[in-house]
């Protein structure tokens, strides 16, 4: 058995992008410049990761998901794609699109086919069961509206 270090090893992916070993990046996946993929993350096949994305450790991003530029995915976040698991049928899949500047907190679950709008925030531990509109913050199970992104940013700056 090959000996591997117990601590993460930085793997340069080109264009300033980096992955921390051990992690999985599937076939046909594109990784944008300056994107970082944390240890133990699973990024499926044919996923598109934009520029300046941050994927924290142990995140799961299902096949064919799209993350636009400047997206943050918290630790243990799960993005699903199969509406009727385990169908194994691409016709029953509904990949997820995460728009530019969106933030998904730790331990969130995004159900297949649910999209996240530009600049939106999905709070830690939330379960998204329908599309999250641009510029809103949602929390809970199922996730629902809490405040606007502008209100969130104001609170974040105050602390």
N, C-alpha and C positions, 0 to 999 in steps of 0.2 A: 504494500500500500504506500502510495506517495505521501510524503510528509508535507503538510501545508501549514503556513503560519496561522496562529490562533487569532491574530489581529488582522484587520483589513489591509489589503494591498491595493494601492492606487494603480489603476490601469488607464492609460491615456488612450482615448478613442479618436483623437484628431480634432482639430478645430477648437481646442480648449475644452472639449467634452471629456468627462471622466466617469469611470465606474469603479466601485469599491468591491473587490473580491471578498467573498463569493457572491455572485449575483447571476441572473440569467437574462440574456438578451436574445430573443428569438430571431429566426431567419427572416430576412426581408424587412427588418425594422430599420428605420432611419432615426438617427440621433442628431439633433441640431447643435450648432456651435455653443460652447460654454454651458452645456447641460451636464448635470451631475446625477448619477444613479447610485443610490446607497446599497450597502451590503445587504444581502439576502432578499433584495428586490427581485421580482419576476416580471419581466417585460415580455409579453407574448410576441407572436409572429405578425409581421406586416403592420406593426404599430408605427405611428408617426409622432416623434417627439420634437417639438419646436426648439427654438433657441432659448437659452437661459432658463430652462426648466430645472426644477429641483425635485427629485424623486427620493424620498427618504427611505430608510431601511425597512425591509419586510413588506413593502408595498406590492400589490398584485395588480397588474394592468393587463387585461385580457386582449387576445388577438384582435387586430384591426381597429383598436382604439386610436383616437387622434387627440393629441395634446398640442395646442397652439403655443406660441411664444410666451415666456414668462409665467408659466404655470407652476404652482407649488403643490406637491402631493405629500401629505404627512405620513408618518410611520404607520404601518399596518393598514393603510387604506386599501380598499378592494374595489376595482372597477370590473364589472361583469359584462358578458356579451351574449350569453345564451338565454333566451326567454323561457325555454323549456328544457332545463338541464337534466341529464346529459344527452342532448339531442344528437350531437355530432353532425348536425345538418346546418350548413351555412345559411340556408334559406330561413332558418328560424333564429338566426343570430341578429342582434340589434346592437352593433358597436356604439361606443360612447364617444362624444365629442366634447372636449373641455376647451372652452374659448380662452383667448388671450387674457393673461393676468388673473385668472381664477385661482382660488386657494381652497384646497381640500384638507381639512384637519385630520389628525391622527384617528385611526380606527373607523373612518367613514366607510360606508358601503354605497356604491352607486349601482342601481339595478340596471340591467341591460336596456339600452335604448333611451335612457335618461341623459339629457345633455345639460351642461353647465354653461351659463352665459358669461359674456365678457365681464371680467372684473368682479365676479361673484365670489362669495365665501360660503362653504359648507362646513358648519361647526363640527368639532371633534365628536366622534361617536354617532353622528347622524346617519340616517338611512334615507337616501334620495330615491323616491318612487315616481317622480314626475320631473319634467324639465324645470330647472332653476333659471329664472330670467336674469338678464344682464343687470349688474349693479345692485344685487340684493344679497342679504345674508340670511341663510336659513339654518335652523337647528332642529334636532329632535328625531323621533322615530314614530311615524314618518316625518321627515323634515318639512318644516313650514316657515313662513316669513317671520323674521325677528326684527330686522331693521334694514336701512339702506347701506350700501357700501360707504357712502359719504359719512354717515353717522358712525359706522365702525371705525373708519380711518381717524375721525375726530377723537373717539374714545382711546384708540391705540396711541395716538400722539400725546394724549393727556397723561398717560401712565408711564 
